[in-house]
């Protein structure tokens, strides 16, 4: 494994990292590694594709009429 030295870490950042490390019962070094891994492994979100997917899910069929009675029946169907 390689080594990495980080210089001039602001005090508030260091305190938050130490707090997170204690909360997760990790060393400061391991907490920094976990934080870095989560940043570099996250995928960018394609906002337009996400919105298109949400709009497709929310689309109501043309002949469907939702009433309070229908919603109550759908919510309670199969519940004891």
PyMOL Python script that loads the backbone (N, CA, C, O; Angstrom):
from pymol import cmd

cmd.read_pdbstr("""\
ATOM      1  N   UNK A   1       0.827  -1.176   0.000  1.00  0.00           N
ATOM      2  CA  UNK A   1       0.000   0.000   0.000  1.00  0.00           C
ATOM      3  C   UNK A   1       0.871   1.239   0.000  1.00  0.00           C
ATOM      4  O   UNK A   1       1.988   1.232   0.518  1.00  0.00           O
ATOM      5  N   UNK A   2       0.360   2.278  -0.573  1.00  0.00           N
ATOM      6  CA  UNK A   2       1.079   3.544  -0.647  1.00  0.00           C
ATOM      7  C   UNK A   2       0.777   4.391   0.579  1.00  0.00           C
ATOM      8  O   UNK A   2      -0.217   4.180   1.273  1.00  0.00           O
ATOM      9  N   UNK A   3       1.650   5.344   0.828  1.00  0.00           N
ATOM     10  CA  UNK A   3       1.452   6.293   1.911  1.00  0.00           C
ATOM     11  C   UNK A   3       1.065   7.640   1.331  1.00  0.00           C
ATOM     12  O   UNK A   3       1.453   7.988   0.215  1.00  0.00           O
ATOM     13  N   UNK A   4       0.301   8.386   2.098  1.00  0.00           N
ATOM     14  CA  UNK A   4      -0.133   9.709   1.683  1.00  0.00           C
ATOM     15  C   UNK A   4      -0.029  10.629   2.888  1.00  0.00           C
ATOM     16  O   UNK A   4      -0.529  10.312   3.967  1.00  0.00           O
ATOM     17  N   UNK A   5       0.615  11.754   2.702  1.00  0.00           N
ATOM     18  CA  UNK A   5       0.718  12.741   3.767  1.00  0.00           C
ATOM     19  C   UNK A   5      -0.159  13.922   3.408  1.00  0.00           C
ATOM     20  O   UNK A   5      -0.074  14.455   2.302  1.00  0.00           O
ATOM     21  N   UNK A   6      -0.993  14.328   4.335  1.00  0.00           N
ATOM     22  CA  UNK A   6      -1.865  15.474   4.108  1.00  0.00           C
ATOM     23  C   UNK A   6      -1.399  16.587   5.033  1.00  0.00           C
ATOM     24  O   UNK A   6      -1.349  16.416   6.251  1.00  0.00           O
ATOM     25  N   UNK A   7      -1.061  17.724   4.447  1.00  0.00           N
ATOM     26  CA  UNK A   7      -0.545  18.849   5.215  1.00  0.00           C
ATOM     27  C   UNK A   7      -1.593  19.946   5.337  1.00  0.00           C
ATOM     28  O   UNK A   7      -2.503  20.057   4.515  1.00  0.00           O
ATOM     29  N   UNK A   8      -1.445  20.741   6.368  1.00  0.00           N
ATOM     30  CA  UNK A   8      -2.255  21.944   6.573  1.00  0.00           C
ATOM     31  C   UNK A   8      -3.756  21.648   6.660  1.00  0.00           C
ATOM     32  O   UNK A   8      -4.565  22.384   6.096  1.00  0.00           O
ATOM     33  N   UNK A   9      -4.123  20.592   7.351  1.00  0.00           N
ATOM     34  CA  UNK A   9      -5.540  20.256   7.549  1.00  0.00           C
ATOM     35  C   UNK A   9      -6.120  21.270   8.534  1.00  0.00           C
ATOM     36  O   UNK A   9      -5.597  21.416   9.639  1.00  0.00           O
ATOM     37  N   UNK A  10      -7.185  21.967   8.159  1.00  0.00           N
ATOM     38  CA  UNK A  10      -7.790  22.937   9.074  1.00  0.00           C
ATOM     39  C   UNK A  10      -8.263  22.262  10.356  1.00  0.00           C
ATOM     40  O   UNK A  10      -8.716  21.118  10.335  1.00  0.00           O
ATOM     41  N   UNK A  11      -8.154  22.975  11.463  1.00  0.00           N
ATOM     42  CA  UNK A  11      -8.538  22.441  12.764  1.00  0.00           C
ATOM     43  C   UNK A  11      -9.953  21.879  12.814  1.00  0.00           C
ATOM     44  O   UNK A  11     -10.153  20.768  13.306  1.00  0.00           O
ATOM     45  N   UNK A  12     -10.956  22.633  12.308  1.00  0.00           N
ATOM     46  CA  UNK A  12     -12.330  22.106  12.346  1.00  0.00           C
ATOM     47  C   UNK A  12     -12.500  20.795  11.570  1.00  0.00           C
ATOM     48  O   UNK A  12     -13.253  19.915  11.987  1.00  0.00           O
ATOM     49  N   UNK A  13     -11.799  20.672  10.444  1.00  0.00           N
ATOM     50  CA  UNK A  13     -11.886  19.442   9.648  1.00  0.00           C
ATOM     51  C   UNK A  13     -11.281  18.281  10.431  1.00  0.00           C
ATOM     52  O   UNK A  13     -11.847  17.189  10.479  1.00  0.00           O
ATOM     53  N   UNK A  14     -10.139  18.527  11.036  1.00  0.00           N
ATOM     54  CA  UNK A  14      -9.489  17.487  11.822  1.00  0.00           C
ATOM     55  C   UNK A  14     -10.357  17.055  13.003  1.00  0.00           C
ATOM     56  O   UNK A  14     -10.450  15.864  13.300  1.00  0.00           O
ATOM     57  N   UNK A  15     -10.989  18.010  13.671  1.00  0.00           N
ATOM     58  CA  UNK A  15     -11.875  17.667  14.805  1.00  0.00           C
ATOM     59  C   UNK A  15     -13.066  16.835  14.338  1.00  0.00           C
ATOM     60  O   UNK A  15     -13.449  15.873  15.004  1.00  0.00           O
ATOM     61  N   UNK A  16     -13.654  17.200  13.198  1.00  0.00           N
ATOM     62  CA  UNK A  16     -14.803  16.422  12.693  1.00  0.00           C
ATOM     63  C   UNK A  16     -14.369  15.015  12.307  1.00  0.00           C
ATOM     64  O   UNK A  16     -15.093  14.052  12.557  1.00  0.00           O
ATOM     65  N   UNK A  17     -13.194  14.890  11.701  1.00  0.00           N
ATOM     66  CA  UNK A  17     -12.689  13.559  11.348  1.00  0.00           C
ATOM     67  C   UNK A  17     -12.446  12.715  12.595  1.00  0.00           C
ATOM     68  O   UNK A  17     -12.780  11.530  12.626  1.00  0.00           O
ATOM     69  N   UNK A  18     -11.867  13.330  13.615  1.00  0.00           N
ATOM     70  CA  UNK A  18     -11.633  12.599  14.864  1.00  0.00           C
ATOM     71  C   UNK A  18     -12.944  12.182  15.512  1.00  0.00           C
ATOM     72  O   UNK A  18     -13.050  11.081  16.053  1.00  0.00           O
ATOM     73  N   UNK A  19     -13.946  13.058  15.459  1.00  0.00           N
ATOM     74  CA  UNK A  19     -15.258  12.726  16.020  1.00  0.00           C
ATOM     75  C   UNK A  19     -15.888  11.563  15.259  1.00  0.00           C
ATOM     76  O   UNK A  19     -16.426  10.633  15.860  1.00  0.00           O
ATOM     77  N   UNK A  20     -15.813  11.626  13.924  1.00  0.00           N
ATOM     78  CA  UNK A  20     -16.359  10.529  13.106  1.00  0.00           C
ATOM     79  C   UNK A  20     -15.623   9.224  13.379  1.00  0.00           C
ATOM     80  O   UNK A  20     -16.242   8.163  13.469  1.00  0.00           O
ATOM     81  N   UNK A  21     -14.311   9.302  13.511  1.00  0.00           N
ATOM     82  CA  UNK A  21     -13.519   8.102  13.773  1.00  0.00           C
ATOM     83  C   UNK A  21     -13.933   7.468  15.096  1.00  0.00           C
ATOM     84  O   UNK A  21     -14.097   6.251  15.182  1.00  0.00           O
ATOM     85  N   UNK A  22     -14.099   8.290  16.118  1.00  0.00           N
ATOM     86  CA  UNK A  22     -14.519   7.765  17.423  1.00  0.00           C
ATOM     87  C   UNK A  22     -15.924   7.174  17.335  1.00  0.00           C
ATOM     88  O   UNK A  22     -16.196   6.122  17.913  1.00  0.00           O
ATOM     89  N   UNK A  23     -16.807   7.847  16.617  1.00  0.00           N
ATOM     90  CA  UNK A  23     -18.182   7.362  16.467  1.00  0.00           C
ATOM     91  C   UNK A  23     -18.221   5.997  15.787  1.00  0.00           C
ATOM     92  O   UNK A  23     -19.012   5.132  16.163  1.00  0.00           O
ATOM     93  N   UNK A  24     -17.365   5.808  14.788  1.00  0.00           N
ATOM     94  CA  UNK A  24     -17.337   4.546  14.039  1.00  0.00           C
ATOM     95  C   UNK A  24     -16.335   3.547  14.612  1.00  0.00           C
ATOM     96  O   UNK A  24     -16.150   2.460  14.065  1.00  0.00           O
ATOM     97  N   UNK A  25     -15.697   3.922  15.709  1.00  0.00           N
ATOM     98  CA  UNK A  25     -14.691   3.073  16.359  1.00  0.00           C
ATOM     99  C   UNK A  25     -13.573   2.684  15.400  1.00  0.00           C
ATOM    100  O   UNK A  25     -13.198   1.517  15.286  1.00  0.00           O
ATOM    101  N   UNK A  26     -13.053   3.703  14.714  1.00  0.00           N
ATOM    102  CA  UNK A  26     -11.966   3.518  13.778  1.00  0.00           C
ATOM    103  C   UNK A  26     -10.809   4.426  14.180  1.00  0.00           C
ATOM    104  O   UNK A  26     -10.982   5.384  14.934  1.00  0.00           O
ATOM    105  N   UNK A  27      -9.642   4.108  13.666  1.00  0.00           N
ATOM    106  CA  UNK A  27      -8.519   5.027  13.820  1.00  0.00           C
ATOM    107  C   UNK A  27      -8.764   6.219  12.897  1.00  0.00           C
ATOM    108  O   UNK A  27      -9.559   6.143  11.960  1.00  0.00           O
ATOM    109  N   UNK A  28      -8.078   7.302  13.175  1.00  0.00           N
ATOM    110  CA  UNK A  28      -8.200   8.480  12.316  1.00  0.00           C
ATOM    111  C   UNK A  28      -7.775   8.135  10.895  1.00  0.00           C
ATOM    112  O   UNK A  28      -8.418   8.562   9.936  1.00  0.00           O
ATOM    113  N   UNK A  29      -6.705   7.370  10.751  1.00  0.00           N
ATOM    114  CA  UNK A  29      -6.224   6.960   9.441  1.00  0.00           C
ATOM    115  C   UNK A  29      -7.286   6.179   8.674  1.00  0.00           C
ATOM    116  O   UNK A  29      -7.540   6.455   7.501  1.00  0.00           O
ATOM    117  N   UNK A  30      -7.905   5.204   9.337  1.00  0.00           N
ATOM    118  CA  UNK A  30      -8.923   4.396   8.663  1.00  0.00           C
ATOM    119  C   UNK A  30     -10.150   5.233   8.313  1.00  0.00           C
ATOM    120  O   UNK A  30     -10.762   5.022   7.266  1.00  0.00           O
ATOM    121  N   UNK A  31     -10.514   6.171   9.167  1.00  0.00           N
ATOM    122  CA  UNK A  31     -11.663   7.039   8.879  1.00  0.00           C
ATOM    123  C   UNK A  31     -11.399   7.881   7.638  1.00  0.00           C
ATOM    124  O   UNK A  31     -12.281   8.046   6.795  1.00  0.00           O
ATOM    125  N   UNK A  32     -10.191   8.412   7.524  1.00  0.00           N
ATOM    126  CA  UNK A  32      -9.845   9.201   6.336  1.00  0.00           C
ATOM    127  C   UNK A  32      -9.899   8.329   5.091  1.00  0.00           C
ATOM    128  O   UNK A  32     -10.390   8.771   4.052  1.00  0.00           O
ATOM    129  N   UNK A  33      -9.404   7.099   5.179  1.00  0.00           N
ATOM    130  CA  UNK A  33      -9.449   6.183   4.030  1.00  0.00           C
ATOM    131  C   UNK A  33     -10.892   5.892   3.627  1.00  0.00           C
ATOM    132  O   UNK A  33     -11.220   5.901   2.441  1.00  0.00           O
ATOM    133  N   UNK A  34     -11.749   5.635   4.604  1.00  0.00           N
ATOM    134  CA  UNK A  34     -13.164   5.357   4.310  1.00  0.00           C
ATOM    135  C   UNK A  34     -13.817   6.564   3.645  1.00  0.00           C
ATOM    136  O   UNK A  34     -14.571   6.413   2.684  1.00  0.00           O
ATOM    137  N   UNK A  35     -13.532   7.758   4.152  1.00  0.00           N
ATOM    138  CA  UNK A  35     -14.095   8.980   3.550  1.00  0.00           C
ATOM    139  C   UNK A  35     -13.615   9.149   2.112  1.00  0.00           C
ATOM    140  O   UNK A  35     -14.408   9.465   1.225  1.00  0.00           O
ATOM    141  N   UNK A  36     -12.337   8.942   1.880  1.00  0.00           N
ATOM    142  CA  UNK A  36     -11.803   9.065   0.525  1.00  0.00           C
ATOM    143  C   UNK A  36     -12.398   8.016  -0.407  1.00  0.00           C
ATOM    144  O   UNK A  36     -12.745   8.325  -1.547  1.00  0.00           O
ATOM    145  N   UNK A  37     -12.518   6.778   0.070  1.00  0.00           N
ATOM    146  CA  UNK A  37     -13.108   5.718  -0.759  1.00  0.00           C
ATOM    147  C   UNK A  37     -14.539   6.063  -1.162  1.00  0.00           C
ATOM    148  O   UNK A  37     -14.930   5.862  -2.312  1.00  0.00           O
ATOM    149  N   UNK A  38     -15.307   6.574  -0.230  1.00  0.00           N
ATOM    150  CA  UNK A  38     -16.705   6.891  -0.547  1.00  0.00           C
ATOM    151  C   UNK A  38     -16.792   8.014  -1.570  1.00  0.00           C
ATOM    152  O   UNK A  38     -17.713   8.036  -2.386  1.00  0.00           O
ATOM    153  N   UNK A  39     -15.844   8.948  -1.536  1.00  0.00           N
ATOM    154  CA  UNK A  39     -15.855  10.047  -2.502  1.00  0.00           C
ATOM    155  C   UNK A  39     -15.457   9.590  -3.900  1.00  0.00           C
ATOM    156  O   UNK A  39     -16.082   9.990  -4.882  1.00  0.00           O
ATOM    157  N   UNK A  40     -14.437   8.767  -3.999  1.00  0.00           N
ATOM    158  CA  UNK A  40     -13.962   8.382  -5.330  1.00  0.00           C
ATOM    159  C   UNK A  40     -14.786   7.258  -5.946  1.00  0.00           C
ATOM    160  O   UNK A  40     -14.730   7.060  -7.159  1.00  0.00           O
ATOM    161  N   UNK A  41     -15.543   6.525  -5.155  1.00  0.00           N
ATOM    162  CA  UNK A  41     -16.345   5.430  -5.700  1.00  0.00           C
ATOM    163  C   UNK A  41     -17.762   5.857  -6.053  1.00  0.00           C
ATOM    164  O   UNK A  41     -18.471   5.118  -6.737  1.00  0.00           O
ATOM    165  N   UNK A  42     -18.186   7.019  -5.609  1.00  0.00           N
ATOM    166  CA  UNK A  42     -19.550   7.443  -5.902  1.00  0.00           C
ATOM    167  C   UNK A  42     -19.658   7.819  -7.380  1.00  0.00           C
ATOM    168  O   UNK A  42     -18.748   8.415  -7.956  1.00  0.00           O
ATOM    169  N   UNK A  43     -20.775   7.459  -7.965  1.00  0.00           N
ATOM    170  CA  UNK A  43     -21.014   7.740  -9.377  1.00  0.00           C
ATOM    171  C   UNK A  43     -21.751   9.067  -9.512  1.00  0.00           C
ATOM    172  O   UNK A  43     -22.612   9.384  -8.691  1.00  0.00           O
ATOM    173  N   UNK A  44     -21.424   9.839 -10.534  1.00  0.00           N
ATOM    174  CA  UNK A  44     -22.175  11.078 -10.745  1.00  0.00           C
ATOM    175  C   UNK A  44     -23.609  10.755 -11.151  1.00  0.00           C
ATOM    176  O   UNK A  44     -23.869   9.768 -11.838  1.00  0.00           O
ATOM    177  N   UNK A  45     -24.518  11.593 -10.720  1.00  0.00           N
ATOM    178  CA  UNK A  45     -25.933  11.379 -10.999  1.00  0.00           C
ATOM    179  C   UNK A  45     -26.303  12.094 -12.291  1.00  0.00           C
ATOM    180  O   UNK A  45     -26.025  13.282 -12.459  1.00  0.00           O
ATOM    181  N   UNK A  46     -26.935  11.355 -13.204  1.00  0.00           N
ATOM    182  CA  UNK A  46     -27.459  11.961 -14.429  1.00  0.00           C
ATOM    183  C   UNK A  46     -28.851  12.483 -14.093  1.00  0.00           C
ATOM    184  O   UNK A  46     -29.825  11.731 -14.083  1.00  0.00           O
ATOM    185  N   UNK A  47     -28.929  13.773 -13.819  1.00  0.00           N
ATOM    186  CA  UNK A  47     -30.167  14.377 -13.331  1.00  0.00           C
ATOM    187  C   UNK A  47     -31.302  14.203 -14.329  1.00  0.00           C
ATOM    188  O   UNK A  47     -32.425  13.891 -13.934  1.00  0.00           O
ATOM    189  N   UNK A  48     -31.030  14.398 -15.604  1.00  0.00           N
ATOM    190  CA  UNK A  48     -32.087  14.276 -16.614  1.00  0.00           C
ATOM    191  C   UNK A  48     -32.635  12.856 -16.690  1.00  0.00           C
ATOM    192  O   UNK A  48     -33.845  12.669 -16.815  1.00  0.00           O
ATOM    193  N   UNK A  49     -31.766  11.859 -16.616  1.00  0.00           N
ATOM    194  CA  UNK A  49     -32.217  10.468 -16.644  1.00  0.00           C
ATOM    195  C   UNK A  49     -33.023  10.139 -15.395  1.00  0.00           C
ATOM    196  O   UNK A  49     -34.032   9.437 -15.471  1.00  0.00           O
ATOM    197  N   UNK A  50     -32.578  10.646 -14.241  1.00  0.00           N
ATOM    198  CA  UNK A  50     -33.304  10.416 -12.997  1.00  0.00           C
ATOM    199  C   UNK A  50     -34.697  11.031 -13.051  1.00  0.00           C
ATOM    200  O   UNK A  50     -35.672  10.383 -12.670  1.00  0.00           O
ATOM    201  N   UNK A  51     -34.804  12.270 -13.517  1.00  0.00           N
ATOM    202  CA  UNK A  51     -36.109  12.923 -13.629  1.00  0.00           C
ATOM    203  C   UNK A  51     -37.019  12.193 -14.616  1.00  0.00           C
ATOM    204  O   UNK A  51     -38.214  12.042 -14.360  1.00  0.00           O
ATOM    205  N   UNK A  52     -36.467  11.742 -15.732  1.00  0.00           N
ATOM    206  CA  UNK A  52     -37.270  10.996 -16.707  1.00  0.00           C
ATOM    207  C   UNK A  52     -37.802   9.713 -16.084  1.00  0.00           C
ATOM    208  O   UNK A  52     -38.953   9.342 -16.311  1.00  0.00           O
ATOM    209  N   UNK A  53     -36.969   9.036 -15.301  1.00  0.00           N
ATOM    210  CA  UNK A  53     -37.396   7.801 -14.635  1.00  0.00           C
ATOM    211  C   UNK A  53     -38.507   8.082 -13.619  1.00  0.00           C
ATOM    212  O   UNK A  53     -39.491   7.346 -13.553  1.00  0.00           O
ATOM    213  N   UNK A  54     -38.352   9.128 -12.843  1.00  0.00           N
ATOM    214  CA  UNK A  54     -39.372   9.492 -11.849  1.00  0.00           C
ATOM    215  C   UNK A  54     -40.680   9.858 -12.528  1.00  0.00           C
ATOM    216  O   UNK A  54     -41.752   9.453 -12.079  1.00  0.00           O
ATOM    217  N   UNK A  55     -40.596  10.618 -13.600  1.00  0.00           N
ATOM    218  CA  UNK A  55     -41.828  10.998 -14.325  1.00  0.00           C
ATOM    219  C   UNK A  55     -42.526   9.771 -14.905  1.00  0.00           C
ATOM    220  O   UNK A  55     -43.756   9.710 -14.924  1.00  0.00           O
ATOM    221  N   UNK A  56     -41.762   8.808 -15.373  1.00  0.00           N
ATOM    222  CA  UNK A  56     -42.346   7.568 -15.916  1.00  0.00           C
ATOM    223  C   UNK A  56     -43.060   6.788 -14.817  1.00  0.00           C
ATOM    224  O   UNK A  56     -44.153   6.262 -15.031  1.00  0.00           O
ATOM    225  N   UNK A  57     -42.445   6.714 -13.655  1.00  0.00           N
ATOM    226  CA  UNK A  57     -43.061   5.999 -12.534  1.00  0.00           C
ATOM    227  C   UNK A  57     -44.346   6.691 -12.087  1.00  0.00           C
ATOM    228  O   UNK A  57     -45.340   6.028 -11.790  1.00  0.00           O
ATOM    229  N   UNK A  58     -44.326   8.010 -12.041  1.00  0.00           N
ATOM    230  CA  UNK A  58     -45.472   8.762 -11.534  1.00  0.00           C
ATOM    231  C   UNK A  58     -46.603   8.894 -12.543  1.00  0.00           C
ATOM    232  O   UNK A  58     -47.696   9.339 -12.190  1.00  0.00           O
ATOM    233  N   UNK A  59     -46.357   8.515 -13.793  1.00  0.00           N
ATOM    234  CA  UNK A  59     -47.388   8.667 -14.816  1.00  0.00           C
ATOM    235  C   UNK A  59     -48.618   7.831 -14.454  1.00  0.00           C
ATOM    236  O   UNK A  59     -48.507   6.636 -14.178  1.00  0.00           O
ATOM    237  N   UNK A  60     -49.770   8.462 -14.458  1.00  0.00           N
ATOM    238  CA  UNK A  60     -51.027   7.782 -14.150  1.00  0.00           C
ATOM    239  C   UNK A  60     -51.669   7.343 -15.460  1.00  0.00           C
ATOM    240  O   UNK A  60     -51.801   8.147 -16.383  1.00  0.00           O
ATOM    241  N   UNK A  61     -52.068   6.082 -15.551  1.00  0.00           N
ATOM    242  CA  UNK A  61     -52.749   5.628 -16.771  1.00  0.00           C
ATOM    243  C   UNK A  61     -53.965   6.513 -17.071  1.00  0.00           C
ATOM    244  O   UNK A  61     -54.619   7.012 -16.156  1.00  0.00           O
ATOM    245  N   UNK A  62     -54.255   6.698 -18.348  1.00  0.00           N
ATOM    246  CA  UNK A  62     -55.295   7.639 -18.786  1.00  0.00           C
ATOM    247  C   UNK A  62     -56.673   7.328 -18.214  1.00  0.00           C
ATOM    248  O   UNK A  62     -57.420   8.252 -17.894  1.00  0.00           O
ATOM    249  N   UNK A  63     -57.023   6.070 -18.081  1.00  0.00           N
ATOM    250  CA  UNK A  63     -58.377   5.710 -17.645  1.00  0.00           C
ATOM    251  C   UNK A  63     -58.472   5.460 -16.146  1.00  0.00           C
ATOM    252  O   UNK A  63     -59.504   4.991 -15.666  1.00  0.00           O
ATOM    253  N   UNK A  64     -57.441   5.756 -15.416  1.00  0.00           N
ATOM    254  CA  UNK A  64     -57.456   5.511 -13.978  1.00  0.00           C
ATOM    255  C   UNK A  64     -57.931   6.764 -13.264  1.00  0.00           C
ATOM    256  O   UNK A  64     -57.403   7.858 -13.463  1.00  0.00           O
ATOM    257  N   UNK A  65     -58.935   6.574 -12.432  1.00  0.00           N
ATOM    258  CA  UNK A  65     -59.424   7.691 -11.640  1.00  0.00           C
ATOM    259  C   UNK A  65     -59.193   7.332 -10.179  1.00  0.00           C
ATOM    260  O   UNK A  65     -59.811   6.407  -9.651  1.00  0.00           O
ATOM    261  N   UNK A  66     -58.307   8.065  -9.536  1.00  0.00           N
ATOM    262  CA  UNK A  66     -58.013   7.789  -8.142  1.00  0.00           C
ATOM    263  C   UNK A  66     -58.921   8.623  -7.249  1.00  0.00           C
ATOM    264  O   UNK A  66     -58.973   9.849  -7.339  1.00  0.00           O
ATOM    265  N   UNK A  67     -59.625   7.914  -6.392  1.00  0.00           N
ATOM    266  CA  UNK A  67     -60.477   8.574  -5.410  1.00  0.00           C
ATOM    267  C   UNK A  67     -59.993   8.186  -4.024  1.00  0.00           C
ATOM    268  O   UNK A  67     -59.156   7.295  -3.877  1.00  0.00           O
ATOM    269  N   UNK A  68     -60.521   8.856  -3.011  1.00  0.00           N
ATOM    270  CA  UNK A  68     -60.153   8.504  -1.640  1.00  0.00           C
ATOM    271  C   UNK A  68     -60.521   7.053  -1.343  1.00  0.00           C
ATOM    272  O   UNK A  68     -59.767   6.337  -0.684  1.00  0.00           O
ATOM    273  N   UNK A  69     -61.667   6.629  -1.825  1.00  0.00           N
ATOM    274  CA  UNK A  69     -62.131   5.259  -1.598  1.00  0.00           C
ATOM    275  C   UNK A  69     -61.170   4.255  -2.245  1.00  0.00           C
ATOM    276  O   UNK A  69     -60.820   3.246  -1.633  1.00  0.00           O
ATOM    277  N   UNK A  70     -60.744   4.535  -3.488  1.00  0.00           N
ATOM    278  CA  UNK A  70     -59.825   3.643  -4.179  1.00  0.00           C
ATOM    279  C   UNK A  70     -58.477   3.584  -3.464  1.00  0.00           C
ATOM    280  O   UNK A  70     -57.914   2.503  -3.285  1.00  0.00           O
ATOM    281  N   UNK A  71     -57.960   4.740  -3.057  1.00  0.00           N
ATOM    282  CA  UNK A  71     -56.680   4.766  -2.356  1.00  0.00           C
ATOM    283  C   UNK A  71     -56.755   4.014  -1.033  1.00  0.00           C
ATOM    284  O   UNK A  71     -55.828   3.280  -0.690  1.00  0.00           O
ATOM    285  N   UNK A  72     -57.842   4.185  -0.284  1.00  0.00           N
ATOM    286  CA  UNK A  72     -58.001   3.477   0.987  1.00  0.00           C
ATOM    287  C   UNK A  72     -58.050   1.977   0.750  1.00  0.00           C
ATOM    288  O   UNK A  72     -57.435   1.213   1.495  1.00  0.00           O
ATOM    289  N   UNK A  73     -58.771   1.543  -0.277  1.00  0.00           N
ATOM    290  CA  UNK A  73     -58.865   0.122  -0.593  1.00  0.00           C
ATOM    291  C   UNK A  73     -57.503  -0.436  -0.979  1.00  0.00           C
ATOM    292  O   UNK A  73     -57.129  -1.522  -0.536  1.00  0.00           O
ATOM    293  N   UNK A  74     -56.765   0.295  -1.795  1.00  0.00           N
ATOM    294  CA  UNK A  74     -55.431  -0.163  -2.212  1.00  0.00           C
ATOM    295  C   UNK A  74     -54.470  -0.244  -1.029  1.00  0.00           C
ATOM    296  O   UNK A  74     -53.648  -1.157  -0.957  1.00  0.00           O
ATOM    297  N   UNK A  75     -54.571   0.708  -0.103  1.00  0.00           N
ATOM    298  CA  UNK A  75     -53.669   0.725   1.053  1.00  0.00           C
ATOM    299  C   UNK A  75     -53.989  -0.382   2.037  1.00  0.00           C
ATOM    300  O   UNK A  75     -53.083  -0.888   2.700  1.00  0.00           O
ATOM    301  N   UNK A  76     -55.237  -0.770   2.151  1.00  0.00           N
ATOM    302  CA  UNK A  76     -55.621  -1.739   3.163  1.00  0.00           C
ATOM    303  C   UNK A  76     -55.737  -3.170   2.633  1.00  0.00           C
ATOM    304  O   UNK A  76     -55.877  -4.107   3.419  1.00  0.00           O
ATOM    305  N   UNK A  77     -55.681  -3.346   1.326  1.00  0.00           N
ATOM    306  CA  UNK A  77     -55.801  -4.685   0.749  1.00  0.00           C
ATOM    307  C   UNK A  77     -54.649  -5.563   1.242  1.00  0.00           C
ATOM    308  O   UNK A  77     -53.478  -5.200   1.129  1.00  0.00           O
ATOM    309  N   UNK A  78     -55.007  -6.721   1.789  1.00  0.00           N
ATOM    310  CA  UNK A  78     -54.008  -7.682   2.234  1.00  0.00           C
ATOM    311  C   UNK A  78     -53.512  -7.466   3.657  1.00  0.00           C
ATOM    312  O   UNK A  78     -52.691  -8.237   4.153  1.00  0.00           O
ATOM    313  N   UNK A  79     -54.000  -6.431   4.307  1.00  0.00           N
ATOM    314  CA  UNK A  79     -53.588  -6.187   5.698  1.00  0.00           C
ATOM    315  C   UNK A  79     -54.594  -6.795   6.649  1.00  0.00           C
ATOM    316  O   UNK A  79     -55.797  -6.812   6.389  1.00  0.00           O
ATOM    317  N   UNK A  80     -54.081  -7.287   7.741  1.00  0.00           N
ATOM    318  CA  UNK A  80     -54.953  -7.932   8.735  1.00  0.00           C
ATOM    319  C   UNK A  80     -55.586  -6.931   9.657  1.00  0.00           C
ATOM    320  O   UNK A  80     -56.346  -7.308  10.549  1.00  0.00           O
TER     321      UNK A  80
END
""", "prot")
cmd.dss("prot")
cmd.show_as("cartoon", "prot")
cmd.util.cbc("prot")
cmd.orient("prot")
